[in-house]
């Protein structure tokens, strides 16, 4: 009885050792498996980290690109605004010039009409003078035929030359008035065409500015999204 107790104890120890060994082996297998799982998780996390880093770098580069593009768009819009302001000033100046030309044209037209009236009166007077001279010449011819002095013939010649000089002066004055009026008309047309060109240019610049502002808004939208994404990656 006493001899069997040590044997039982030994057997018990052997069984306990075997049990512990088996449990230890299972524990080792579990730990090895867990280590492999953790390594896989670490590798996946590292891969995600590298992907996040690349995404962050790409996002930062795109943000810089959008910032440059936005800066260029702002500069372009500012330049367009300055150009539009300058064109508006030019339109205002040309409009003032056009109004002045219209006033000058009206005054010139009134002056031209008045001078035409004076010219008509002068022509009528000239016609009357010609008629009188013609009658005097006929009368002088009749008197000379009857043996009167030829002094009336010389007077008639002087009067005829005076009338011709007066007619030449009237024609010259008429030509000058017509040239001045035509020059004023050409100036008016030129100023009016400049105003039309400036208004077209202003309309075009405003359309370009509108498109630039719309493009800027389209650029700002992905820029804001990238900023939010960049903040999340930080």
PyMOL commands that set and color helices and strands:
alter all, ss='L'
color gray80, all
select helices_A, chain A and resi 2-145+151-233
alter helices_A, ss='H'
color red, helices_A
deselect
rebuild
show_as cartoon
